[in-house]
Amino acid sequence: MNRSRLLALIVALAATSAAAQSDATNPTRRRIVSCVGEASMAQCSAAAEHIGVVVRSLPLIHAVVVDAPVVRAFAVASISGGVANIARIDEDKTVHWLNDIGSADFTAPDLSAVQVRMHALQALSVQSDPRIPWGVARVGAPQEWKAAQGDGAVVAVIDTGIDATHPDLQGQVAGGVNILDAAHPDNWADDEGHGTHVSGTIAAKGAGLFGVAPKAKLYAVKVLDKDGNGDYSGVIAGIQWAMNHGIKILNMSLGAPEGSDPLHAAIIAAQKAGVTIIAAAGNTGGSVGYPGAYPEVIAVGASDSADHIAPFSSRGPQVSFIAPGVNILSAKMGGGYITMSGTSMATPHMAGLAALAWSLGVRDPQSLRAALTRAARPINGLTPDDEGNGLVLAGNLGGMAGGATFASAAPSSGVTVLASLR
């Protein structure tokens, strides 16, 4: 270590010593401490304890998470290269669900027009069935159900959890984990409703509504709290959990305006391990958020029933595809159904389509992306920044022509259908 760096280290350590004396009044922030490759995870944790309290291990990216007093973390971060086994220190950024539109010019489509369009879309042998939401019909899922319904596909819903007691999700959820509560990891039940709604669009089995891939299985990976908030370290831990359980398709209806090197490292590692990550593009109407903006991720924008881009849908060259995301009817936590809008709602349509492709034998991330791209068609009037490769149509995924026939059946009595702009 040269003289100037040694001096910086002495000054910084003195600052941490002073900060330690005032930790009681020094606010804490969560940090991701990445360690050098030759250090073991035990050595990484030991080094990180000089910064703060270790709260989580992230072996996927060779890092740990600490709650650190702000002054101390800043001081150590300034000389992290000179501290044994520490490579870098990053802020653990906040991530949110993406169904909070807040668009003053948003106009909900005429529901009667949606119903007419839905019936027109159900071509070939598929009967008009009120259990098929307009978005599921728009991506042509019923036309592919004779060839594939998601059989054998498993999707991790990285979100607020899932209500596995919902009639349309009973038997569809194979398990899960609560990343937020290390003491109760099995308590992954949804406590808000966002993850349940997303799950219904992927794999609702037709008790009241059908999802895109009604025979796919789901895992709940709870990384967002009842207010829709989480952090990147939780998302990274969720990715690792899914990988450890052999899950190859991840739905992330969440995002943040800023990226994170640790999150990107986790996504790269997941893709190399054969995992396909599908994420919401964002609801700002501006640039694509993260993790959707990373090139390894399939970023999904939102369209309405008239094939217009939703005014809230983020745009840019990072958008991979567009999918229905306005007035999407799906499962409501506690039973019944609710309408929500957002790129959060578009994303599970793509995850369901990926599950259909998986059933047809398309497995690795590159092949899945290529199959979805071949199956996509541009929408008139939209630009590549709006729609990426366009709207994916399930019938173009390579299955047999035709579709399954389902007897028309209205949702069972007692079902409540609510509408909300989310």
URSUL-V180564 format. One record per residue. N is the residue number from 0. RES is the residue in one small letter. SS is DSSP state (~ for helix, > for strand, _ for the rest). PHI is phi in radians with two decimals (NA if undefined). PSI is psi in whole degrees, 0 to 359 (999 if undefined). Layout:
n & res & ss & phi & psi
N & RES & SS & PHI & PSI
N & RES & SS & PHI & PSI
This chain:
n & res & ss & phi & psi
0 & m & _ & NA & 129
1 & n & _ & -1.30 & 169
2 & r & ~ & -1.08 & 318
3 & s & ~ & -1.16 & 323
4 & r & ~ & -1.24 & 323
5 & l & ~ & -1.07 & 318
6 & l & ~ & -1.10 & 318
7 & a & ~ & -1.09 & 321
8 & l & ~ & -1.12 & 316
9 & i & ~ & -1.08 & 317
10 & v & ~ & -1.14 & 316
11 & a & ~ & -1.15 & 318
12 & l & ~ & -1.16 & 326
13 & a & ~ & -1.11 & 321
14 & a & ~ & -1.14 & 321
15 & t & ~ & -1.18 & 325
16 & s & ~ & -1.12 & 316
17 & a & ~ & -1.14 & 322
18 & a & ~ & -1.15 & 324
19 & a & ~ & -1.05 & 327
20 & q & ~ & -1.25 & 341
21 & s & _ & -2.06 & 21
22 & d & ~ & -1.00 & 330
23 & a & ~ & -1.08 & 331
24 & t & ~ & -1.91 & 1
25 & n & _ & -1.68 & 116
26 & p & _ & -1.08 & 149
27 & t & > & -1.78 & 152
28 & r & > & -2.33 & 150
29 & r & > & -1.47 & 135
30 & r & > & -2.26 & 148
31 & i & > & -1.80 & 117
32 & v & > & -1.79 & 110
33 & s & > & -1.62 & 138
34 & c & > & -1.94 & 161
35 & v & _ & -1.17 & 153
36 & g & _ & -1.07 & 327
37 & e & _ & -1.40 & 350
38 & a & _ & -1.39 & 140
39 & s & _ & -1.30 & 167
40 & m & ~ & -1.14 & 328
41 & a & ~ & -1.16 & 318
42 & q & ~ & -1.17 & 324
43 & c & ~ & -1.09 & 313
44 & s & ~ & -1.08 & 318
45 & a & ~ & -1.09 & 319
46 & a & ~ & -1.16 & 320
47 & a & ~ & -1.19 & 336
48 & e & _ & -1.14 & 343
49 & h & _ & -1.29 & 345
50 & i & _ & -1.73 & 318
51 & g & _ & -3.04 & 197
52 & v & > & -1.52 & 124
53 & v & > & -1.28 & 124
54 & v & > & -2.00 & 345
55 & r & > & -2.83 & 144
56 & s & > & -1.84 & 139
57 & l & > & -2.19 & 72
58 & p & ~ & -1.09 & 337
59 & l & ~ & -0.98 & 323
60 & i & ~ & -2.04 & 14
61 & h & _ & 1.00 & 56
62 & a & > & -2.58 & 167
63 & v & > & -2.32 & 162
64 & v & > & -1.94 & 135
65 & v & > & -2.24 & 150
66 & d & > & -1.68 & 112
67 & a & > & -2.16 & 139
68 & p & > & -0.98 & 139
69 & v & ~ & -0.99 & 312
70 & v & ~ & -1.11 & 318
71 & r & ~ & -1.18 & 317
72 & a & ~ & -1.09 & 319
73 & f & ~ & -1.10 & 318
74 & a & ~ & -1.14 & 315
75 & v & ~ & -1.23 & 324
76 & a & ~ & -1.07 & 328
77 & s & _ & -1.20 & 342
78 & i & _ & -2.33 & 28
79 & s & ~ & -0.99 & 329
80 & g & ~ & -1.15 & 343
81 & g & ~ & -1.74 & 2
82 & v & _ & -1.75 & 129
83 & a & _ & -0.92 & 131
84 & n & _ & 1.32 & 353
85 & i & > & -1.71 & 126
86 & a & > & -1.64 & 318
87 & r & > & -2.87 & 163
88 & i & > & -2.27 & 128
89 & d & > & -2.16 & 148
90 & e & > & -1.14 & 139
91 & d & _ & -1.55 & 97
92 & k & _ & -1.30 & 154
93 & t & > & -1.43 & 142
94 & v & > & -2.18 & 151
95 & h & > & -2.34 & 160
96 & w & > & -1.15 & 167
97 & l & _ & -2.21 & 62
98 & n & _ & -2.32 & 23
99 & d & _ & -1.86 & 94
100 & i & _ & -1.32 & 303
101 & g & _ & 1.05 & 37
102 & s & _ & -1.81 & 119
103 & a & _ & -1.16 & 332
104 & d & _ & -1.72 & 13
105 & f & _ & -1.29 & 130
106 & t & _ & -2.18 & 123
107 & a & _ & -1.19 & 140
108 & p & _ & -1.21 & 158
109 & d & _ & -1.16 & 118
110 & l & ~ & -1.11 & 329
111 & s & ~ & -1.15 & 323
112 & a & ~ & -1.18 & 324
113 & v & ~ & -1.05 & 315
114 & q & ~ & -1.10 & 317
115 & v & ~ & -1.06 & 315
116 & r & ~ & -1.15 & 321
117 & m & ~ & -1.06 & 317
118 & h & ~ & -1.12 & 321
119 & a & ~ & -1.14 & 329
120 & l & ~ & -1.33 & 337
121 & q & _ & -1.45 & 83
122 & a & _ & -1.57 & 186
123 & l & _ & 0.99 & 230
124 & s & _ & -1.66 & 3
125 & v & _ & -1.39 & 120
126 & q & _ & -1.29 & 155
127 & s & _ & -1.10 & 124
128 & d & _ & -2.35 & 117
129 & p & _ & -1.10 & 350
130 & r & _ & -1.40 & 355
131 & i & > & -1.75 & 105
132 & p & _ & -1.08 & 159
133 & w & ~ & -1.05 & 324
134 & g & ~ & -1.15 & 319
135 & v & ~ & -1.11 & 320
136 & a & ~ & -1.18 & 321
137 & r & ~ & -1.13 & 326
138 & v & _ & -1.48 & 3
139 & g & _ & 1.27 & 22
140 & a & ~ & -1.02 & 317
141 & p & ~ & -1.02 & 329
142 & q & ~ & -1.22 & 344
143 & e & ~ & -1.81 & 353
144 & w & _ & -1.15 & 339
145 & k & _ & -1.21 & 328
146 & a & _ & -1.57 & 324
147 & a & _ & -2.77 & 138
148 & q & _ & -2.23 & 17
149 & g & _ & 1.67 & 9
150 & d & _ & -0.96 & 128
151 & g & _ & 1.47 & 348
152 & a & _ & -1.48 & 144
153 & v & > & -2.24 & 130
154 & v & > & -2.14 & 129
155 & a & > & -1.58 & 126
156 & v & > & -1.73 & 101
157 & i & > & -1.56 & 100
158 & d & > & -2.86 & 218
159 & t & _ & -1.60 & 4
160 & g & _ & 1.86 & 182
161 & i & > & -2.39 & 140
162 & d & _ & -1.49 & 96
163 & a & _ & -1.33 & 355
164 & t & _ & -1.56 & 353
165 & h & _ & -1.07 & 136
166 & p & _ & -0.93 & 328
167 & d & _ & -1.49 & 352
168 & l & _ & -2.05 & 356
169 & q & _ & -1.09 & 127
170 & g & _ & 1.45 & 353
171 & q & _ & -1.62 & 339
172 & v & > & -1.78 & 116
173 & a & > & -1.52 & 347
174 & g & > & 2.76 & 194
175 & g & > & 3.01 & 188
176 & v & > & -2.68 & 147
177 & n & > & -1.80 & 103
178 & i & _ & -1.24 & 334
179 & l & _ & -1.29 & 336
180 & d & _ & -2.20 & 92
181 & a & ~ & -1.08 & 333
182 & a & ~ & -1.34 & 339
183 & h & ~ & -2.37 & 64
184 & p & _ & -1.13 & 339
185 & d & _ & -1.48 & 356
186 & n & _ & -1.57 & 71
187 & w & _ & -1.77 & 12
188 & a & > & -1.09 & 144
189 & d & _ & -1.13 & 135
190 & d & _ & -2.08 & 14
191 & e & _ & -2.39 & 314
192 & g & _ & 2.18 & 340
193 & h & ~ & -1.07 & 310
194 & g & ~ & -1.13 & 326
195 & t & ~ & -1.15 & 317
196 & h & ~ & -1.10 & 314
197 & v & ~ & -1.02 & 316
198 & s & ~ & -1.11 & 322
199 & g & ~ & -1.08 & 321
200 & t & ~ & -1.15 & 327
201 & i & ~ & -1.28 & 310
202 & a & ~ & -2.54 & 25
203 & a & _ & -0.99 & 138
204 & k & > & -1.64 & 0
205 & g & _ & 1.80 & 9
206 & a & _ & -1.08 & 319
207 & g & _ & -2.24 & 326
208 & l & _ & -2.52 & 156
209 & f & > & -1.78 & 142
210 & g & _ & -1.59 & 179
211 & v & _ & -1.14 & 321
212 & a & _ & -2.22 & 79
213 & p & _ & -1.17 & 350
214 & k & _ & -1.91 & 8
215 & a & _ & -1.30 & 155
216 & k & > & -1.83 & 150
217 & l & > & -2.09 & 151
218 & y & > & -2.18 & 135
219 & a & > & -1.56 & 122
220 & v & > & -2.08 & 97
221 & k & > & -1.42 & 109
222 & v & _ & -2.14 & 354
223 & l & _ & -2.04 & 141
224 & d & _ & -1.48 & 188
225 & k & _ & -1.18 & 348
226 & d & _ & -1.76 & 6
227 & g & _ & 1.41 & 17
228 & n & > & -1.90 & 148
229 & g & > & -2.75 & 196
230 & d & > & -2.44 & 164
231 & y & ~ & -1.09 & 325
232 & s & ~ & -1.11 & 325
233 & g & ~ & -1.16 & 320
234 & v & ~ & -1.10 & 317
235 & i & ~ & -1.06 & 316
236 & a & ~ & -1.10 & 323
237 & g & ~ & -1.15 & 319
238 & i & ~ & -1.05 & 315
239 & q & ~ & -1.08 & 317
240 & w & ~ & -1.06 & 315
241 & a & ~ & -1.07 & 316
242 & m & ~ & -1.08 & 318
243 & n & ~ & -1.10 & 336
244 & h & _ & -1.78 & 13
245 & g & _ & 1.29 & 19
246 & i & _ & -1.50 & 131
247 & k & _ & -1.94 & 353
248 & i & > & -2.18 & 123
249 & l & > & -2.05 & 129
250 & n & > & -1.80 & 123
251 & m & > & -2.15 & 92
252 & s & _ & -1.55 & 61
253 & l & > & -2.68 & 172
254 & g & > & 3.06 & 178
255 & a & > & -2.67 & 158
256 & p & _ & -1.28 & 338
257 & e & _ & -2.02 & 148
258 & g & _ & -1.47 & 182
259 & s & _ & -2.67 & 126
260 & d & ~ & -1.02 & 317
261 & p & ~ & -1.08 & 319
262 & l & ~ & -1.11 & 316
263 & h & ~ & -1.09 & 320
264 & a & ~ & -1.07 & 320
265 & a & ~ & -1.15 & 319
266 & i & ~ & -1.16 & 319
267 & i & ~ & -1.08 & 316
268 & a & ~ & -1.10 & 320
269 & a & ~ & -1.14 & 315
270 & q & ~ & -1.09 & 318
271 & k & ~ & -1.09 & 334
272 & a & _ & -1.56 & 7
273 & g & _ & 1.59 & 20
274 & v & _ & -1.73 & 133
275 & t & > & -1.74 & 124
276 & i & > & -1.93 & 126
277 & i & > & -2.06 & 124
278 & a & > & -2.35 & 156
279 & a & > & -1.21 & 142
280 & a & _ & -1.28 & 329
281 & g & _ & 2.18 & 160
282 & n & _ & -2.03 & 19
283 & t & _ & -1.50 & 346
284 & g & _ & 1.33 & 357
285 & g & _ & -1.86 & 225
286 & s & _ & -1.30 & 157
287 & v & _ & -1.20 & 137
288 & g & _ & -1.49 & 187
289 & y & > & -1.98 & 145
290 & p & _ & -1.46 & 358
291 & g & _ & -0.99 & 330
292 & a & _ & -1.31 & 347
293 & y & _ & -1.27 & 141
294 & p & _ & -1.13 & 338
295 & e & _ & -1.35 & 348
296 & v & _ & -1.77 & 143
297 & i & > & -1.51 & 110
298 & a & > & -1.68 & 134
299 & v & > & -2.08 & 124
300 & g & > & -1.59 & 175
301 & a & > & -2.06 & 138
302 & s & > & -2.09 & 165
303 & d & _ & -1.86 & 184
304 & s & _ & -1.22 & 345
305 & a & _ & -1.69 & 11
306 & d & _ & 1.12 & 30
307 & h & _ & -1.68 & 151
308 & i & > & -1.23 & 136
309 & a & _ & -1.12 & 138
310 & p & _ & -1.05 & 335
311 & f & _ & -1.47 & 345
312 & s & _ & -1.16 & 127
313 & s & _ & -1.19 & 151
314 & r & _ & -2.24 & 159
315 & g & _ & 2.59 & 173
316 & p & _ & -1.16 & 346
317 & q & _ & -1.39 & 345
318 & v & > & -1.13 & 128
319 & s & > & -1.64 & 317
320 & f & > & -2.61 & 170
321 & i & > & -2.14 & 149
322 & a & > & -2.64 & 162
323 & p & > & -0.99 & 130
324 & g & _ & -2.55 & 14
325 & v & _ & -2.12 & 129
326 & n & _ & 0.91 & 56
327 & i & > & -1.60 & 119
328 & l & > & -1.52 & 127
329 & s & > & -2.73 & 186
330 & a & > & -1.13 & 139
331 & k & _ & -1.86 & 132
332 & m & _ & -0.94 & 131
333 & g & _ & 1.59 & 355
334 & g & _ & 2.00 & 158
335 & g & _ & 1.45 & 195
336 & y & > & -2.46 & 153
337 & i & > & -2.54 & 148
338 & t & > & -1.71 & 130
339 & m & > & -2.32 & 160
340 & s & _ & -2.32 & 149
341 & g & _ & 2.59 & 165
342 & t & ~ & -1.17 & 343
343 & s & ~ & -1.02 & 326
344 & m & ~ & -1.47 & 334
345 & a & ~ & -1.25 & 321
346 & t & ~ & -0.99 & 313
347 & p & ~ & -1.16 & 337
348 & h & ~ & -1.07 & 318
349 & m & ~ & -1.21 & 321
350 & a & ~ & -1.10 & 321
351 & g & ~ & -1.12 & 319
352 & l & ~ & -1.11 & 321
353 & a & ~ & -1.09 & 323
354 & a & ~ & -1.15 & 321
355 & l & ~ & -1.09 & 316
356 & a & ~ & -1.08 & 321
357 & w & ~ & -1.03 & 317
358 & s & ~ & -1.08 & 333
359 & l & _ & -1.54 & 5
360 & g & _ & 1.71 & 8
361 & v & _ & -1.63 & 118
362 & r & _ & -2.12 & 307
363 & d & _ & -1.33 & 158
364 & p & ~ & -0.98 & 318
365 & q & ~ & -1.15 & 317
366 & s & ~ & -1.20 & 322
367 & l & ~ & -1.12 & 314
368 & r & ~ & -1.07 & 319
369 & a & ~ & -1.13 & 319
370 & a & ~ & -1.14 & 318
371 & l & ~ & -1.15 & 322
372 & t & ~ & -1.13 & 317
373 & r & ~ & -1.12 & 330
374 & a & ~ & -1.48 & 353
375 & a & > & -1.49 & 150
376 & r & > & -2.31 & 135
377 & p & _ & -1.17 & 150
378 & i & _ & -1.74 & 131
379 & n & _ & -0.98 & 133
380 & g & _ & 1.61 & 352
381 & l & _ & -1.80 & 151
382 & t & _ & -1.74 & 164
383 & p & ~ & -0.99 & 327
384 & d & ~ & -1.19 & 334
385 & d & ~ & -1.36 & 314
386 & e & ~ & -2.11 & 357
387 & g & _ & 1.09 & 238
388 & n & _ & -1.46 & 354
389 & g & _ & 1.96 & 198
390 & l & > & -1.63 & 125
391 & v & > & -1.41 & 132
392 & l & _ & -1.93 & 122
393 & a & ~ & -1.01 & 325
394 & g & ~ & -1.13 & 344
395 & n & ~ & -1.59 & 3
396 & l & ~ & -1.33 & 350
397 & g & _ & 1.97 & 6
398 & g & _ & -1.42 & 184
399 & m & _ & -1.21 & 155
400 & a & _ & -1.23 & 159
401 & g & _ & 1.63 & 187
402 & g & _ & -2.79 & 173
403 & a & _ & -1.39 & 153
404 & t & _ & -1.91 & 126
405 & f & _ & -2.06 & 136
406 & a & _ & -1.10 & 137
407 & s & _ & -1.19 & 131
408 & a & _ & -2.60 & 126
409 & a & _ & -1.27 & 155
410 & p & _ & -0.92 & 144
411 & s & _ & -1.03 & 155
412 & s & _ & -1.07 & 147
413 & g & _ & 1.61 & 352
414 & v & _ & -1.29 & 131
415 & t & _ & -1.77 & 135
416 & v & > & -2.02 & 117
417 & l & > & -1.98 & 159
418 & a & > & -2.15 & 136
419 & s & _ & -2.63 & 144
420 & l & _ & -1.63 & 112
421 & r & _ & -2.03 & 999
